[in-house]
């Protein structure tokens, strides 16, 4: 094998190892918290010799891992519209349309589980990263939801509300449901299942403003 082939294989392996380290770090940060996670634990979970410092070939610090994990999620996170099943949004039924978009939002929260757990548990210590989450994630989702609500005549006409505020209320209600369910191991602590919760939320959101 030529030296150039060996170098190319090494670069590919380094890229694969970097991704394994990043995956392991975000999983551990999500499950047990940033502070409680050690470099040795990340190395072991990524298939490196724990405590040998192999992680530092790819990331200069634990904080750099956190930054890279968050930014990767910002870049690859699926847009809310991509998660909406058009067949589940019957024309002229604002409640069914709102249930569909709320269900899609729950799916998105679950796909971004580690990011959401880190946001709630750890990012108060990193105000600069909080700003990134706000600008690149929360505001992005809010803009998409405002656009979707504004483009749905049945929802817009039924709610007759401040669409910006309605989108914020929907995001808050759906996020709160997901967080409580996640904290309590997959079951909402008040015993309200997803379908019931979303049906009532959608019915409330579709009521005309007074």
C-alpha positions in Angstrom: 0.0 0.0 0.0 1.4 3.4 -0.9 2.0 6.1 1.6 -0.6 8.3 0.0 -3.2 5.5 0.4 -2.2 5.1 4.1 -2.6 8.8 4.7 -6.0 8.9 3.1 -7.1 5.9 5.2 -5.8 7.6 8.3 -7.8 10.8 7.5 -11.0 8.8 7.0 -10.4 7.0 10.2 -9.7 10.2 12.0 -13.0 11.6 10.7 -14.8 8.5 11.8 -13.2 8.6 15.2 -14.1 12.3 15.6 -17.7 11.6 14.9 -17.7 8.7 17.4 -16.3 11.0 20.0 -18.8 13.7 19.3 -21.7 11.1 19.3 -20.5 9.7 22.6 -20.0 13.1 24.2 -23.5 14.4 23.3 -25.1 11.1 24.4 -23.4 11.3 27.8 -24.0 15.1 28.2 -27.7 14.4 27.5 -28.0 11.4 29.8 -25.9 12.5 32.8 -25.1 16.2 32.3 -22.1 18.1 31.1 -20.4 18.5 34.6 -20.8 14.9 35.5 -19.3 13.6 32.3 -15.5 13.1 32.2 -13.1 13.0 29.3 -12.3 9.3 30.2 -16.0 8.4 30.0 -16.3 9.9 26.6 -13.1 8.2 25.4 -14.4 4.8 26.7 -17.8 5.3 25.1 -16.1 6.2 21.8 -13.9 3.1 21.8 -10.7 4.9 22.8 -8.5 4.0 25.7 -10.0 5.8 28.6 -7.7 8.3 30.2 -5.0 8.0 27.5 -5.8 11.4 26.0 -6.8 10.2 22.6 -9.8 12.5 22.6 -7.5 15.5 22.4 -6.3 14.6 18.9 -9.8 15.6 17.8 -11.0 18.3 20.3 -8.9 20.6 22.5 -11.4 20.5 25.5 -14.7 19.2 26.8 -16.2 22.6 26.1 -15.1 22.4 22.5 -16.9 19.1 22.3 -20.1 20.7 23.6 -19.8 23.5 21.1 -19.3 21.1 18.2 -22.2 18.9 19.3 -24.6 21.8 19.5 -23.5 23.3 16.2 -23.8 20.0 14.4 -27.4 19.7 15.7 -28.2 23.2 14.4 -26.8 22.3 11.0 -28.5 18.9 10.6 -31.7 19.4 12.5 -34.7 18.8 10.3 -37.1 21.7 9.6 -40.5 21.4 11.2 -42.2 21.4 7.8 -40.3 18.3 6.8 -41.8 16.4 9.7 -45.4 17.4 8.9 -47.4 14.7 7.1 -49.6 16.6 4.6 -52.1 13.8 4.7 -52.7 14.4 8.4 -53.6 18.1 7.9 -57.2 18.0 6.4 -58.2 21.3 4.8 -60.6 23.3 6.7 -60.1 21.7 10.1 -58.0 24.0 12.2 -57.9 21.7 15.2 -56.6 18.8 13.2 -54.0 21.0 11.5 -52.8 22.3 14.9 -52.6 18.7 16.3 -50.5 17.7 13.3 -48.0 20.5 13.7 -47.8 20.0 17.5 -47.1 16.3 16.9 -44.4 17.2 14.4 -42.9 19.5 17.0 -42.8 16.7 19.6 -41.0 14.4 17.0 -38.5 17.2 16.4 -37.9 17.6 20.2 -37.3 13.9 20.5 -34.8 13.8 17.6 -32.9 16.6 19.3 -33.1 15.0 22.7 -29.5 15.5 23.7 -29.5 19.2 22.7 -32.7 19.8 24.7 -31.5 18.1 27.8 -28.2 20.0 27.7 -30.2 23.3 27.1 -32.3 22.7 30.2 -29.6 21.3 32.5 -26.3 22.9 31.6 -26.3 25.9 29.3 -27.0 28.5 32.0 -23.2 28.3 32.6 -22.5 29.1 28.9 -24.4 32.3 28.1 -22.7 32.6 24.7 -24.0 29.1 23.8 -27.4 30.1 25.1 -27.5 32.9 22.6 -26.6 30.5 19.8 -29.4 28.1 20.8 -31.8 31.0 20.9 -30.8 32.4 17.5 -30.1 29.3 15.6 -32.7 26.9 17.0 -35.5 28.5 19.0 -36.0 31.5 16.7 -35.6 29.4 13.6 -38.4 27.1 14.8 -40.5 30.0 15.8 -40.1 31.7 12.3 -41.1 28.4 10.6 -44.1 28.0 12.9 -45.2 31.6 12.3 -44.9 31.0 8.5 -46.9 27.8 8.7 -49.7 29.3 10.8 -49.9 32.3 8.6 -50.1 30.2 5.5 -52.9 28.0 6.9 -56.2 29.9 6.3 -58.2 27.6 8.5 -55.9 28.1 11.5 -55.4 31.8 10.9 -59.1 32.5 10.5 -60.2 30.3 13.4 -57.6 31.7 15.9 -57.9 35.3 14.8 -54.9 35.9 17.1 -51.5 37.4 17.2 -49.7 34.7 15.1 -46.3 35.4 16.6 -47.7 35.0 20.2 -49.7 31.9 19.2 -46.6 30.3 17.8 -44.7 31.0 21.0 -47.5 29.6 23.1 -47.6 26.4 21.1 -43.8 26.0 21.3 -43.9 26.5 25.1 -46.8 24.1 25.6 -45.3 21.4 23.5 -41.8 21.8 24.9 -43.2 21.6 28.5 -45.0 18.4 27.7 -41.9 16.9 26.2 -39.6 18.0 29.1 -41.9 16.6 31.8 -42.4 13.3 29.9 -38.6 13.0 29.4 -37.8 13.7 33.1 -40.3 11.1 34.2 -39.0 8.4 32.0 -41.5 8.6 29.1 -44.7 9.1 31.0 -46.3 12.4 31.7 -46.5 12.8 35.5 -50.1 13.9 35.4 -51.2 10.8 33.4 -52.3 12.8 30.4 -51.2 11.0 27.2 -49.9 12.7 24.1 -53.1 12.5 22.0 -55.3 14.0 24.8 -52.8 16.7 25.5 -52.4 17.7 21.8 -56.2 17.6 21.2 -56.9 20.0 24.0 -54.0 22.3 23.2 -55.1 22.5 19.5 -58.7 23.2 20.5 -57.7 26.0 22.8 -55.3 27.5 20.2 -58.0 27.4 17.5 -60.5 29.4 19.6 -61.1 32.9 18.3 -59.4 35.6 20.3 -61.7 37.8 22.3 
